[in-house]
Amino acid sequence: MTGVVLQQVVKRYGETQVIHGVDLAVEEGELCVFVGPSGCGKSTLLRMIAGLEETTDGAIAIAGEDVTRRDPSERGVAMVFQTYALYPHMTVAENMGFGLKMTGHPRQEIAQRVTEAARILRLEPYLDRKPKALSGGQRQRVAIGRAIVRDPKVFLFDEPLSNLDAELRVEMRVELAHLHKSMGATMIYVTHDQVEAMTLADKIVVLRAGRIEQVGSPLALYEDPGNRFVAGFIGSPSMNFLEGRAGEGGVVVPALGRTLSTGARLPASGVVTAGLRPQDLELVEGTALTVDLVENLGGHCHVHCDAPNGERVVVETKGVRAPRPGAQVEVRVDPARLYLFDPESGARLR
């Protein structure tokens, strides 16, 4: 059974439309990530699924049932927010079981569900503590536990890791991946962080301005982006976009000082945008580029180079050795890793 289906979903605030006819199917047991820049509509879309925002047009189905006009409590969803929203005067166990208590569940059943959720999230030693005695990661686990005890059809996560420091984010990201694997639950996760999207998702939905740009697995979106926006958003550091033009034998890329062969159909104007991922470039001796900045990240470096035409090229190198700022270099390019885009529409040229 399909977990969540959106059919031509629209959201308007007065005369302003922010979600434009979204169609999407999230399969049962799938971890689907909505990703995109701030203001793209990903949180609004999540809140519409939860019932916290009214759906202007279209339909939303959960587990095969139309829930478009149902109250949030009747949709079988549980939501984890960016803020922990824990009651400071309650213990961890009381916080996790409070929702069940308010809906009249028997005390013994509440205790059993809380105990099981605490086991899954490794919170057993903290059940009698108050939130002030917990770390940020532990508080977020309590918030997730509060959702687990409800045994929902769908879990909804609205940027749950954005308030954590870098180390805790990595730790919680791994825990969420393990949680999904162990529970096999349907989850929809919102983030603006493409690293979270790439590492967590079974399916990524890339949104821009209230529309879906592309849907696919993390590797599919990385290897085969449908347009310049997706190519630039998925992958870190971002893809290099350079001016290009049709030439004899392929595409001339002035910033690199070379012509790259391609089988893509080029526009009549002959003008294109050449896309090259930093991971697909190799630094070699030469004079085409000048090293401006080197970011040493330990196991690899990001080398920022300036071209004579004013464009910038970023190259990712392995290891800690990299040329110093001011050095003259060139890059070696595998033409098979060249992406071409229409400079006006941003559409991929194939």
C-alpha positions as CSV (number, residue, x, y, z in Angstrom):
1,M,0.0,0.0,0.0
2,T,1.3,3.5,-0.9
3,G,2.2,5.6,2.1
4,V,1.3,9.1,1.0
5,V,-0.1,10.4,-2.3
6,L,-0.4,14.0,-3.3
7,Q,-2.5,14.8,-6.4
8,Q,-2.3,18.3,-7.9
9,V,-1.9,19.8,-4.4
10,V,-2.2,23.6,-4.3
11,K,-1.7,26.1,-1.5
12,R,-2.7,29.8,-1.6
13,Y,-2.6,32.5,0.9
14,G,-5.1,35.0,-0.4
15,E,-3.9,35.9,-3.9
16,T,-0.4,34.4,-3.4
17,Q,0.1,30.9,-4.5
18,V,3.0,29.1,-2.8
19,I,2.5,25.4,-3.8
20,H,1.8,24.8,-7.5
21,G,0.0,21.6,-8.4
22,V,2.3,19.1,-6.7
23,D,2.0,15.4,-7.7
24,L,3.9,12.9,-5.6
25,A,3.8,9.3,-4.3
26,V,5.7,8.2,-1.2
27,E,5.8,4.4,-1.0
28,E,5.1,2.5,2.2
29,G,8.3,2.1,4.3
30,E,10.1,4.8,2.3
31,L,12.2,7.6,3.7
32,C,11.4,10.5,1.5
33,V,13.3,13.8,1.9
34,F,12.0,17.2,0.8
35,V,15.0,19.4,0.0
36,G,15.4,22.9,-1.4
37,P,16.4,26.4,-0.5
38,S,14.6,28.5,2.1
39,G,11.2,29.6,0.9
40,C,10.8,26.8,-1.6
41,G,7.6,25.4,0.1
42,K,9.0,22.2,1.6
43,S,7.8,22.9,5.2
44,T,4.5,24.2,3.9
45,L,4.0,21.0,1.9
46,L,4.8,18.9,5.0
47,R,2.4,20.9,7.2
48,M,-0.3,20.3,4.5
49,I,0.3,16.5,4.8
50,A,0.0,16.8,8.6
51,G,-3.2,18.9,8.4
52,L,-1.6,21.9,10.0
53,E,-2.1,23.9,6.8
54,E,-5.3,23.8,4.8
55,T,-5.1,22.4,1.3
56,T,-6.5,24.9,-1.1
57,D,-6.9,22.5,-4.1
58,G,-6.0,18.9,-4.9
59,A,-6.1,15.8,-2.7
60,I,-3.9,14.1,-0.1
61,A,-4.2,10.4,0.7
62,I,-2.5,8.5,3.5
63,A,-2.5,4.7,3.5
64,G,-5.1,4.7,0.8
65,E,-7.6,7.0,2.6
66,D,-8.4,10.6,1.5
67,V,-7.4,12.8,4.4
68,T,-7.5,16.2,2.6
69,R,-10.2,17.7,4.9
70,R,-9.5,15.6,8.0
71,D,-8.2,17.1,11.3
72,P,-4.5,16.4,12.1
73,S,-5.5,14.0,14.9
74,E,-7.4,11.9,12.4
75,R,-4.6,11.4,9.8
76,G,-2.5,8.9,11.5
77,V,0.7,11.0,11.4
78,A,3.2,12.1,14.0
79,M,5.4,15.2,13.6
80,V,8.8,16.0,15.0
81,F,9.6,19.7,14.8
82,Q,12.7,21.8,14.6
83,T,12.2,22.8,18.3
84,Y,12.0,20.0,20.8
85,A,8.8,21.4,22.4
86,L,9.3,19.4,25.6
87,Y,7.4,20.2,28.9
88,P,10.2,21.3,31.3
89,H,8.3,20.1,34.4
90,M,7.8,16.6,33.1
91,T,10.2,13.7,33.1
92,V,11.3,12.1,29.8
93,A,8.8,9.3,30.4
94,E,6.0,11.7,31.1
95,N,6.9,13.8,28.0
96,M,6.9,10.7,25.8
97,G,3.6,9.4,27.1
98,F,1.7,12.7,27.5
99,G,-0.1,12.5,24.1
100,L,-1.4,9.0,24.8
101,K,-2.5,10.1,28.3
102,M,-4.5,13.0,26.8
103,T,-6.3,10.6,24.3
104,G,-7.3,8.3,27.2
105,H,-5.0,5.3,26.7
106,P,-4.7,3.0,29.7
107,R,-1.7,3.7,32.0
108,Q,-0.3,0.2,31.4
109,E,-0.3,0.5,27.6
110,I,1.3,4.0,27.9
111,A,4.1,2.5,30.0
112,Q,4.7,-0.3,27.6
113,R,4.9,2.0,24.6
114,V,7.2,4.4,26.4
115,T,9.5,1.6,27.5
116,E,9.7,0.2,23.9
117,A,10.4,3.6,22.4
118,A,13.0,4.3,25.0
119,R,14.7,0.9,24.1
120,I,14.7,1.8,20.4
121,L,16.2,5.3,21.1
122,R,18.5,4.1,23.9
123,L,16.8,6.5,26.4
124,E,16.3,3.9,29.2
125,P,18.8,5.6,31.6
126,Y,17.1,9.0,31.2
127,L,13.4,8.2,31.7
128,D,13.3,9.9,35.1
129,R,15.2,13.0,34.1
130,K,13.8,16.4,33.3
131,P,14.6,18.0,29.9
132,K,17.1,20.5,31.5
133,A,19.3,17.5,32.5
134,L,19.6,16.3,28.9
135,S,21.9,17.2,26.0
136,G,20.4,18.6,22.8
137,G,20.7,15.3,21.0
138,Q,19.0,13.5,23.9
139,R,16.1,16.1,23.9
140,Q,15.6,15.5,20.2
141,R,15.5,11.8,20.8
142,V,12.8,12.3,23.4
143,A,10.8,14.4,20.8
144,I,11.2,11.5,18.3
145,G,10.2,9.0,21.1
146,R,7.0,11.0,21.6
147,A,6.2,10.4,18.0
148,I,7.1,6.7,18.1
149,V,4.7,5.9,21.0
150,R,1.8,7.1,18.9
151,D,2.5,4.3,16.4
152,P,1.6,6.5,13.4
153,K,1.1,5.5,9.8
154,V,3.6,8.2,8.7
155,F,6.4,10.1,10.6
156,L,6.9,13.7,9.5
157,F,10.2,15.5,10.4
158,D,10.5,19.3,9.9
159,E,14.3,20.1,10.0
160,P,14.7,18.2,13.3
161,L,18.5,18.5,13.4
162,S,18.9,22.2,12.5
163,N,19.3,23.3,16.2
164,L,22.1,20.8,16.9
165,D,25.8,21.5,16.7
166,A,27.8,19.8,13.8
167,E,28.9,16.7,15.8
168,L,25.4,16.1,17.2
169,R,23.9,16.5,13.7
170,V,26.1,13.7,12.4
171,E,25.3,11.5,15.4
172,M,21.6,12.1,15.1
173,R,21.6,11.6,11.3
174,V,23.1,8.1,11.8
175,E,20.5,7.4,14.6
176,L,17.6,8.4,12.3
177,A,18.9,6.1,9.6
178,H,19.1,3.2,12.0
179,L,15.6,4.1,13.3
180,H,14.2,4.0,9.8
181,K,15.9,0.7,9.1
182,S,14.7,-1.0,12.3
183,M,11.1,0.3,12.1
184,G,10.5,0.2,8.4
185,A,8.2,3.1,8.8
186,T,7.1,5.6,6.2
187,M,8.9,8.9,6.9
188,I,8.9,12.3,5.2
189,Y,11.8,14.5,6.2
190,V,12.3,18.2,5.4
191,T,15.7,19.8,5.3
192,H,17.6,22.5,3.4
193,D,20.9,20.5,3.9
194,Q,21.6,18.4,0.9
195,V,24.1,16.3,2.8
196,E,21.3,15.2,5.1
197,A,19.2,14.5,2.1
198,M,21.9,12.5,0.3
199,T,22.8,10.4,3.4
200,L,19.2,9.7,4.7
201,A,16.9,9.4,1.8
202,D,15.5,6.5,-0.2
203,K,13.9,9.2,-2.4
204,I,14.7,12.9,-2.7
205,V,12.2,15.5,-3.8
206,V,13.9,18.7,-4.9
207,L,11.7,21.7,-4.6
208,R,11.9,25.3,-5.9
209,A,9.4,28.0,-5.6
210,G,6.6,25.6,-4.7
211,R,7.2,23.2,-7.6
212,I,9.0,19.9,-7.9
213,E,12.1,20.1,-9.9
214,Q,13.1,16.4,-9.8
215,V,12.4,13.3,-7.9
216,G,14.8,10.3,-7.6
217,S,17.3,8.4,-5.5
218,P,20.2,10.3,-4.1
219,L,22.6,8.7,-6.6
220,A,20.3,9.3,-9.6
221,L,20.0,13.0,-8.8
222,Y,23.7,13.3,-8.3
223,E,24.6,11.4,-11.5
224,D,21.8,12.5,-13.7
225,P,20.4,15.9,-12.8
226,G,17.6,17.1,-15.0
227,N,18.5,20.8,-14.9
228,R,21.0,23.3,-13.7
229,F,19.2,24.0,-10.4
230,V,19.2,20.3,-9.4
231,A,22.8,19.9,-10.5
232,G,23.9,22.9,-8.4
233,F,21.9,22.0,-5.4
234,I,22.8,18.3,-5.1
235,G,26.5,17.7,-4.4
236,S,29.0,19.4,-2.2
237,P,30.9,21.5,-3.1
238,S,28.5,22.8,-5.8
239,M,29.0,22.0,-9.4
240,N,31.2,24.4,-11.4
241,F,29.1,26.3,-14.1
242,L,31.3,27.8,-16.8
243,E,30.6,29.6,-20.1
244,G,30.8,27.4,-23.2
245,R,30.3,27.6,-26.9
246,A,30.1,25.1,-29.8
247,G,33.4,24.6,-31.5
248,E,35.1,22.2,-33.8
249,G,35.1,18.8,-32.1
250,G,32.9,19.7,-29.1
251,V,32.4,22.5,-26.6
252,V,35.0,25.2,-26.1
253,V,35.3,26.1,-22.4
254,P,37.4,29.3,-22.2
255,A,37.9,29.2,-18.4
256,L,39.7,25.8,-18.9
257,G,41.5,26.7,-22.1
258,R,40.3,23.6,-23.9
259,T,37.7,22.0,-26.0
260,L,35.7,19.1,-24.5
261,S,34.0,16.5,-26.8
262,T,30.3,15.9,-26.4
263,G,27.5,14.0,-28.0
264,A,24.8,16.4,-26.7
265,R,22.6,18.3,-29.0
266,L,23.6,21.9,-28.8
267,P,21.2,24.9,-29.2
268,A,21.2,26.9,-32.5
269,S,23.0,29.8,-30.8
270,G,25.9,27.5,-29.9
271,V,26.1,29.0,-26.4
272,V,25.9,26.6,-23.5
273,T,26.6,26.4,-19.8
274,A,29.2,23.7,-19.0
275,G,28.8,21.9,-15.7
276,L,31.7,20.1,-14.0
277,R,31.7,18.6,-10.5
278,P,34.8,19.5,-8.4
279,Q,35.2,15.7,-7.7
280,D,35.6,15.0,-11.4
281,L,38.5,17.4,-12.0
282,E,42.2,16.7,-11.6
283,L,44.9,19.3,-11.0
284,V,47.9,19.1,-13.3
285,E,50.8,21.4,-14.2
286,G,50.0,24.3,-16.5
287,T,49.2,28.0,-16.7
288,A,45.4,28.1,-17.5
289,L,44.3,28.8,-13.9
290,T,45.6,30.6,-10.8
291,V,45.1,29.2,-7.4
292,D,43.3,31.7,-5.2
293,L,42.3,29.8,-2.0
294,V,42.8,26.3,-0.6
295,E,40.4,24.8,1.9
296,N,42.2,22.0,3.7
297,L,39.6,19.6,5.1
298,G,42.0,16.9,6.3
299,G,41.4,14.0,3.9
300,H,40.8,16.2,1.0
301,C,41.1,19.9,-0.1
302,H,38.9,22.3,-2.0
303,V,41.1,24.3,-4.4
304,H,39.6,27.5,-5.7
305,C,41.1,28.7,-8.9
306,D,40.6,31.9,-11.0
307,A,40.5,31.8,-14.8
308,P,41.7,34.7,-17.0
309,N,38.1,35.4,-18.1
310,G,37.0,36.0,-14.4
311,E,35.3,32.7,-13.8
312,R,36.1,30.5,-10.8
313,V,36.8,26.8,-10.8
314,V,36.7,24.7,-7.7
315,V,38.6,21.4,-7.7
316,E,38.4,18.7,-5.0
317,T,41.8,16.9,-4.4
318,K,42.5,13.9,-2.3
319,G,45.0,14.0,0.6
320,V,46.4,17.1,2.2
321,R,48.8,18.2,-0.4
322,A,47.6,20.9,-2.6
323,P,49.2,23.8,-4.6
324,R,49.7,27.1,-2.7
325,P,47.7,30.3,-3.5
326,G,49.3,32.0,-6.5
327,A,50.4,28.8,-8.2
328,Q,49.6,28.2,-11.9
329,V,47.7,25.0,-12.7
330,E,45.4,23.4,-15.2
331,V,42.7,20.8,-14.8
332,R,42.3,17.4,-16.5
333,V,38.7,16.7,-17.4
334,D,36.9,13.4,-18.4
335,P,34.5,14.5,-21.2
336,A,32.2,11.8,-20.0
337,R,31.6,13.8,-16.8
338,L,30.7,17.0,-18.7
339,Y,27.1,18.3,-18.1
340,L,25.7,20.8,-20.5
341,F,22.7,23.2,-19.8
342,D,20.8,25.7,-21.7
343,P,22.0,29.1,-20.4
344,E,18.5,30.6,-20.6
345,S,16.1,27.9,-19.3
346,G,18.7,25.9,-17.3
347,A,17.4,22.7,-19.0
348,R,19.8,19.8,-19.4
349,L,21.2,19.3,-22.9
350,R,21.6,15.6,-23.8
